[in-house]
């Protein structure tokens, strides 16, 4: 008996991803566990080199984006399904997007500071995240520029695709697309977003989780217009990297 054509297998897999909850759960686990295994295997090779450690994490993020893109292709989805609309540009629309991104930036930073307040008031732990992993940026302008370009792709864009668009949409679908499923999806995505920043220490985990919660709420309230969140995330990353460059 001849095996089914490759196109038939891909079509079947795509259909299962749309309708079969076991496949949907498997996709989510694959997107997160495979890159996690990649980090676990390679991170010891970086030893105490912060730059190498950061590079391994960035490559893992790119692997996650590749897996997400593959799942979208199998489902025959477009970037617009995640909120990455490619519409014709107009000055009015551009200004609206810019202003909304600044509003999201302010709200997300408020969430980040709320996380610090929670930690200092309820645990007595230090109110700042551990940013020592970025010491390689200090007073190195060339590396600062290269890292900033990389973080715009991997973090500003990549993390919004992974932790807001992908995770919230897939968890919502897994929960039957109900209102409760959306609430749970936003909360879980925030928790996961905080946990992946484990290298920032306990305070950093709580801060990024609170920030992720705000971004998740904004993603749904803004009708999944992901570019707004990408811009807001880019402002935050720029602020962080400038601080690290200046040694603040």
Buried (B, 14 or more C-beta within 10 A) or exposed (E): EEEEEEEEEEBEBBBBBBEEEEBBEEBBEBBBEEBEEBBEEBBEEBEEEBBBBBBBBBBBBEBBBEBBBBBBEBBEBEBEBBBBEEEEEEEEEEEEBEEBBBBBBEBBBEBBBBBBEBBBEEEEBEBBBBBEBBEBBEEBEEBBEEBBEEBBEBBBBBBBBBBBBBBBBBBBBBBEEEEEBBBBBBBBBBBBBBEBBEBBBBBBBBBBBBBBBBBBBBBBEBEBBBBBBBBBBBBBBBEBBEEBBEEE
